[in-house]
């Protein structure tokens, strides 16, 4: 989960404007293959017709067999993210490379509405906006994740897959476990980094300011027919591209603006971000999302509960047989779950992770990163990932190998 919509718009203009980033799928492939790792792109169709691009890193750099590794693992990104979030740090730090080198067959999700999965069997995201974008992370958990899991298990001919989520990537997993409990038996272990379910103690001031106004913001967005969190026209404005190019070139004196916007938007520890990775971070840019995803999080912040989307009393009555949205049933989540959080995360706080831990029937690990200023995006961008996250994560996964 990221910060304010205003910051997201700025970063989207910076990232797309600086690099003319029109074909992000090629960016993932080019970056990963430049380090000597193989990649594949798979298209997965959901039950409700969305077409998702899923990226695969089947084996490691030094594999002699040149065959997919034995143990499949799925990685799922956060709000406004995509698979590219996880390749920033390079082979020694970034999770897909590390996992591939340790015997894992790595599959990276791109949720509906991201620039990789902005497709549907019958709906056009630009012409059928009101229908295409009418989803929150609830639908990602109910439809996208089950479709990807079934696809991966079918290709690999395995009975279980391990799962790693960051931020919204954990939210959608908890939705799936609660709403589609049959999928718990298909999970070896789930590792949740900055796990986002209860958000009542969130400290981000911009989110705190906007969250209580979610009903008004939904009405405003719908009246303006703005359904995509960052409208496409903002990404193709040539004047804005030119301005952002001047600001963010590698040798520009104002290049630190890019870094500062990222800090305001996402929350990371400045000392944990290599200056050389800033260009790659902004070039992979925001991944795209529906406004309803952000509004659904606003409801969690406002209520302090892990609830289904609040569509208003009349619509709630039709959907839930209740005027108020019900809570997700954690008792259905039988999968082994390991949680990781950062002390300085102002989005997913220690207090809320502790509440989440008490609701999980099969909690197998509870880990606070032993670095005082570790924050939200450090789980995907930090230079010390290997030391503080990857070693622990690999130990957890090894316990659940089949």
C-alpha angles and dihedrals in degrees: 000000000000138000133266124340090237091060090046091056092050093050092046090055091046095048098043094036097051097048107024085235100191101142108040092167089068090048092060092047095046095048096047096042091047086068093052099261123130121238137195132188118215128186115219123189120211126217090257095050106262116142115220128194110218119190123215132200098186100183143000136274095260099039111137096191094057087210129121114279119252101245119063119209129180122212120200126195134220134253112307088006135111140189089287091070089076100052098058100100100053131233099316096051115015113096102232092056094043093049093046090052090051096055102273128134100222124211120183121202127220108194124221112283096030117120088258095051104034091130141100135184094243108001127083113216091216101039100033096039099145091054101034095050098040095111138094129196086284090076091045088057096042098043115010101050096044090049092051093045093051091047094050093046091049093051095043096037090225128138096220140028130198118234133211121187135181121205106309086018087068094042091058091048091055089049090052093047091050099040100032102033092167087075093064088080090058094059123087094189135334119219113198119198113195088354111214118205109101111042104164092117095048111144103194103122096208093053091044089054097050102033100079089055095060094122092053092044091052092050091047094049093048093046090052090043091236107147102149114079091228107026114229094238090066089060095054102045105124095200092055090046091055093049093048091047090057091049099045109037110128093248095040115120088223095054091112087070088075091054093046093051090051090051092050092045105042111014116238136159109260092214090054096057119084109222089224091062095057092085092053092046094055093039091060087046130170113337099216132251145182120271087235090066091060092042091052089055089049088058091053091051092049097045101032087222134109098240141156119259116295105227094170130274098289096046092041090055090054094046103035105017085240134087090230126056114255126235121253113258109242091185087076092060101093097156117112106260130196120192129206125185141168125236093224099044106128093188102047104031130196090247093056094045089052090053090050091050091058091055098052114095095202108035108164102173136018114190134178111196105245094230113097099216097041108139144182104289095034087089089071106022109031120118091221096056092121093054100042106027117010098056092051092044093051091051090052094048092048091059090059101044115132 
